[in-house]
Amino acid sequence: MTKEGFMRLMNDKRKANKNNWIFVQEKVGNVLVVVKSYNTWIQYMYTNDGKKYSGPMDCKVSEFNSFLDEVLSNIKE
């Protein structure tokens, strides 16, 4: 899956599951990405290269997308 595809998937799941926890596990390029989030809060985002990320709570959708873009841009395939 591409970075753009993963971001689209996350936004589709976020919209379809308002006020519910969502879990996503997908490969972006050759890297496994695991996410647990609630609305626009990414509680944790792990990559199989051993890195862990956490996003801001109750943020705007633009901040949510910027966080995803930044993390995914730093993934080394």
Buried (B, 14 or more C-beta within 10 A) or exposed (E): EEBEEBBEBBBEBBEEEEEEEBEBEBEBBEBEBBBBBBBBBBEEBBBEEEEEBEBEEEBEEEEBBBBBEEBBEEBEE
